[in-house]
């Protein structure tokens, strides 16, 4: 994960839309990062269960959850959609402002993003994507570690992520950005 498509070219969402559907990339500041092969089964089980719990909790409420692949376009200032050079595909995104949603995904920061760490994505999720989510105003960012059975939670206060909270995957944990969503970690597999 994280290998640039090229070192020399600056890509935009217009370029991204022209790439083959069987190749998955994320754009961060115009650099294309290959997403690699399908995640391991454990990653999929965790992402699926988290999505199920969030979707059930938000049924009939204004916030909507989405599971990857789902394009989140993060434009700078008043940049046109085609000129946007940051497009990510979080494992789970929760969007509470319906004006941010269109047929292609989300334009603007989701309220809550969850990434489930795989061995090949850990540094990408903890460093590069954390910086992107903070820069564009994602209110809450969770990094779930299935193997280590822990979650790192970043919350945006005054435009910056504060020191993260780290929790064991036991009991329940509510999102502060989307309080209706409470995760019951006991519903996730132990092995």
matplotlib code that plots the C-alpha trace (Angstrom):
import matplotlib.pyplot as plt

x = [0.0, 1.1, 3.3, 3.0, 1.7, 4.5, 6.9, 6.7, 3.0, 0.4, -2.9, -6.4, -9.9, -10.4, -7.4, -8.5, -11.9, -10.2, -8.2, -9.3, -11.8, -9.7, -6.9, -7.6, -5.8, -6.1, -4.9, -3.2, -2.0, -1.9, 0.2, -1.5, -1.1, -1.8, -4.3, -3.0, -4.8, -8.0, -7.5, -7.2, -10.4, -10.0, -9.9, -13.1, -14.9, -14.0, -15.0, -18.2, -19.2, -18.4, -20.4, -23.4, -23.5, -23.2, -25.8, -28.2, -27.7, -28.2, -31.3, -33.8, -31.4, -29.8, -26.2, -25.4, -22.5, -20.6, -18.2, -15.2, -14.9, -16.5, -14.8, -14.3, -13.2, -11.5, -11.2, -9.1, -10.9, -13.2, -11.4, -13.6, -14.3, -12.2, -9.2, -9.5, -6.2, -7.1, -9.5, -9.5, -11.5, -11.8, -12.9, -16.0, -17.2, -20.1, -21.6, -24.2, -24.6, -26.6, -25.3, -21.9, -23.3, -23.7, -23.7, -19.9, -19.6, -18.8, -17.4, -16.0, -15.0, -17.1, -18.0, -16.4, -13.9, -12.8, -9.8, -9.2, -5.4, -3.8, -0.1, 0.6, -1.5, -0.5, 1.9, -0.2, -3.3, -1.4, 0.7, -0.4, -4.2, -4.3, -2.7, -5.2, -8.2, -7.1, -6.3, -9.7, -11.7, -12.8, -14.3, -13.4, -10.9, -10.7, -7.9, -8.9, -6.2, -7.8, -4.6, -3.7, -7.3, -7.2, -8.6, -6.8, -9.3, -8.5, -10.9, -10.8, -10.8, -10.2, -9.0, -6.4, -6.4, -5.7, -3.6, -5.4, -7.3, -6.4, -8.9, -9.0, -11.6, -13.8, -17.2, -18.7, -17.4, -19.5, -18.5, -18.6, -19.0, -22.0, -23.3, -26.1, -23.4, -22.1, -19.8, -20.1, -16.6, -17.9, -19.7, -16.3, -14.4, -11.6, -9.4]
y = [0.0, 3.5, 3.0, 6.1, 5.5, 7.8, 10.3, 13.0, 13.6, 15.5, 13.8, 15.2, 13.7, 14.1, 11.8, 9.4, 8.9, 7.7, 4.9, 1.3, 0.1, -3.0, -0.8, 1.0, 4.1, 6.9, 10.4, 12.5, 15.9, 14.7, 11.6, 8.3, 5.6, 2.0, 0.3, -3.2, -6.5, -7.2, -7.0, -10.1, -11.8, -10.5, -6.9, -7.6, -9.2, -6.2, -3.6, -5.4, -5.8, -2.2, -1.0, -3.3, -1.8, 1.8, 1.3, -0.3, 2.5, 5.3, 3.8, 6.5, 9.2, 11.9, 10.6, 7.9, 5.3, 4.1, 1.2, 1.1, 1.4, 4.8, 7.9, 10.8, 13.8, 16.5, 19.7, 22.6, 26.0, 26.5, 24.1, 22.5, 18.8, 17.8, 19.7, 18.1, 16.3, 14.3, 11.4, 8.7, 5.5, 5.1, 1.6, 3.3, 6.9, 8.5, 11.7, 13.8, 16.6, 15.3, 18.2, 16.5, 13.4, 12.8, 9.8, 9.6, 9.6, 12.4, 15.8, 17.2, 15.8, 13.0, 13.5, 10.2, 8.0, 4.5, 2.7, -1.0, -1.5, -4.2, -5.0, -3.2, -0.1, 0.7, 3.5, 5.0, 5.1, 6.4, 9.1, 10.2, 9.6, 11.0, 14.2, 14.3, 13.8, 16.5, 19.0, 18.6, 18.6, 15.0, 15.5, 12.0, 9.4, 5.9, 3.5, -0.1, -2.7, -6.1, -8.1, -5.9, -5.6, -1.8, 1.4, 4.8, 7.7, 11.2, 14.0, 17.4, 20.4, 23.9, 22.5, 20.1, 16.5, 16.3, 13.6, 10.4, 8.2, 4.5, 1.8, -1.9, -3.6, -4.5, -3.2, -0.4, 2.9, 5.7, 8.2, 11.8, 13.1, 10.7, 9.9, 7.6, 5.1, 3.0, 0.1, -3.1, -4.6, -7.9, -8.5, -8.6, -11.9, -12.7, -14.7]
z = [0.0, -0.6, -3.7, -5.9, -9.5, -10.7, -9.1, -11.7, -12.5, -10.5, -10.8, -10.3, -9.9, -13.7, -14.2, -11.5, -13.2, -16.4, -14.7, -15.2, -12.6, -11.8, -10.4, -7.1, -6.1, -3.6, -4.5, -1.9, -2.9, -6.5, -5.8, -6.7, -4.0, -5.1, -2.8, -3.4, -3.4, -1.5, 2.3, 4.5, 5.7, 9.3, 7.9, 6.0, 8.9, 11.2, 8.6, 7.8, 11.5, 12.3, 9.2, 10.2, 13.7, 12.5, 9.8, 12.3, 14.8, 12.1, 10.4, 10.0, 11.2, 9.1, 9.1, 6.5, 6.7, 3.6, 3.2, 0.8, -2.0, -1.7, -3.0, -0.6, -2.6, -0.5, -2.5, -1.5, -1.2, -4.2, -6.5, -9.1, -8.6, -11.6, -10.2, -6.8, -6.1, -2.9, -3.2, -0.5, 0.1, 3.9, 5.1, 6.6, 6.2, 8.0, 6.4, 8.3, 5.7, 2.7, 0.6, 0.5, -1.2, -4.9, -7.3, -7.2, -3.4, -1.0, -1.7, 1.5, 4.8, 6.4, 10.0, 11.1, 9.3, 10.4, 8.9, 9.8, 9.8, 7.7, 8.0, 4.7, 5.5, 9.2, 8.5, 5.7, 8.0, 11.0, 9.3, 5.9, 6.1, 9.6, 8.3, 5.4, 7.6, 10.0, 7.2, 5.6, 8.9, 9.6, 13.0, 14.3, 13.0, 14.4, 13.5, 14.4, 15.0, 14.8, 15.6, 18.6, 19.7, 20.1, 18.6, 18.3, 18.3, 17.1, 17.7, 15.9, 18.3, 17.0, 13.6, 15.0, 16.2, 19.9, 21.5, 20.6, 23.0, 22.8, 23.9, 24.1, 22.0, 25.0, 26.0, 24.0, 22.5, 21.2, 18.5, 19.8, 16.3, 15.7, 19.2, 17.9, 16.9, 19.7, 18.8, 20.8, 20.5, 21.9, 18.6, 16.8, 16.5, 18.9, 16.6]

ax = plt.figure().add_subplot(projection="3d")
ax.plot(x, y, z, "-o")
ax.set_aspect("equal")
plt.show()
